[in-house]
Amino acid sequence: MSAINKNNRRIKLSDKFYKKRLKLKKIIMDKKLTLEERFKAQQKLSKLPRNSAKVRVMNRCQITGRPHGVYRKLKISRIALRQLGLEGKIPGMVKSSW
């Protein structure tokens, strides 16, 4: 489950540096400032850890660590959801039969 742990570290880092990254990006995008000031802000931004970027965080299943087919609201994969449903651990969810 190292993939889950790695992703959780990325989430913590992105939360920690969120405001700092936002502030630096505003400076970089501000065309009224001098080119030198914007370049310094760009350098500061590149010095921050790569994993502090929100883009690096991946939607992963909290049970299995599967990266695809994950329901955002539940934070579990379709396969884990089906398994929990079959075990009767999700109220109101039953296996379909027709």
C-alpha positions as CSV (number, residue, x, y, z in Angstrom):
1,M,0.0,0.0,0.0
2,S,3.0,2.3,-0.6
3,A,1.1,4.0,-3.4
4,I,-1.6,5.1,-1.0
5,N,1.0,6.4,1.5
6,K,2.8,8.3,-1.3
7,N,-0.5,9.8,-2.4
8,N,-1.4,10.8,1.1
9,R,2.0,12.5,1.5
10,R,1.3,14.4,-1.7
11,I,-2.1,15.5,-0.3
12,K,-0.5,16.8,2.9
13,L,2.2,18.7,0.9
14,S,-0.2,20.2,-1.5
15,D,-2.4,21.5,1.5
16,K,0.7,22.8,3.3
17,F,2.1,24.8,0.3
18,Y,-1.3,25.8,-1.3
19,K,-1.4,29.4,-0.2
20,K,2.3,30.0,-0.9
21,R,2.0,28.5,-4.4
22,L,-1.1,30.6,-5.1
23,K,0.6,33.8,-4.0
24,L,3.7,33.1,-6.2
25,K,1.5,32.2,-9.2
26,K,-0.4,35.6,-8.8
27,I,2.9,37.4,-8.9
28,I,4.0,35.5,-12.0
29,M,0.8,36.2,-13.9
30,D,0.7,39.9,-12.9
31,K,1.8,41.7,-16.1
32,K,2.1,45.1,-14.2
33,L,5.1,43.9,-12.3
34,T,8.6,44.0,-13.7
35,L,10.0,41.0,-15.5
36,E,12.7,40.6,-12.9
37,E,10.2,40.4,-10.0
38,R,8.1,37.8,-11.9
39,F,11.3,35.8,-12.7
40,K,12.3,35.7,-9.0
41,A,8.8,34.5,-8.1
42,Q,9.1,31.8,-10.8
43,Q,12.4,30.7,-9.3
44,K,10.9,30.5,-5.8
45,L,8.0,28.5,-7.2
46,S,10.4,26.0,-8.8
47,K,12.3,25.6,-5.5
48,L,9.2,24.3,-3.8
49,P,8.8,20.5,-3.7
50,R,7.3,19.0,-6.8
51,N,4.8,16.9,-4.9
52,S,3.3,20.1,-3.4
53,A,1.5,20.7,-6.7
54,K,-2.2,19.9,-6.6
55,V,-1.8,18.3,-10.1
56,R,0.4,15.5,-8.7
57,V,-2.4,14.2,-6.4
58,M,-4.2,11.2,-7.8
59,N,-7.7,9.9,-7.1
60,R,-6.9,6.5,-5.6
61,C,-9.1,3.9,-3.8
62,Q,-8.6,4.2,-0.1
63,I,-9.0,0.5,0.3
64,T,-7.1,-1.1,-2.5
65,G,-5.0,1.8,-3.9
66,R,-6.4,1.3,-7.4
67,P,-5.9,4.5,-9.5
68,H,-8.7,3.9,-12.1
69,G,-12.5,3.7,-11.7
70,V,-12.6,5.6,-8.4
71,Y,-15.8,7.3,-7.3
72,R,-14.8,10.8,-6.0
73,K,-17.5,11.1,-3.3
74,L,-16.8,7.7,-1.8
75,K,-13.0,7.6,-2.5
76,I,-13.2,3.9,-3.3
77,S,-12.9,2.0,-6.6
78,R,-15.8,0.5,-8.5
79,I,-14.5,-3.0,-7.6
80,A,-14.2,-2.3,-3.9
81,L,-17.7,-0.7,-3.9
82,R,-19.1,-3.9,-5.5
83,Q,-17.3,-6.1,-3.0
84,L,-18.6,-4.1,0.0
85,G,-22.1,-4.2,-1.5
86,L,-22.0,-8.0,-1.9
87,E,-20.8,-8.3,1.7
88,G,-23.8,-6.2,2.8
89,K,-21.6,-3.5,4.3
90,I,-23.3,-0.6,2.4
91,P,-26.8,0.0,3.5
92,G,-29.4,-0.1,0.8
93,M,-27.1,-1.6,-1.8
94,V,-28.0,-5.0,-3.1
95,K,-26.7,-7.1,-6.0
96,S,-28.9,-6.6,-9.1
97,S,-30.7,-9.6,-10.5
98,W,-33.3,-9.8,-13.2
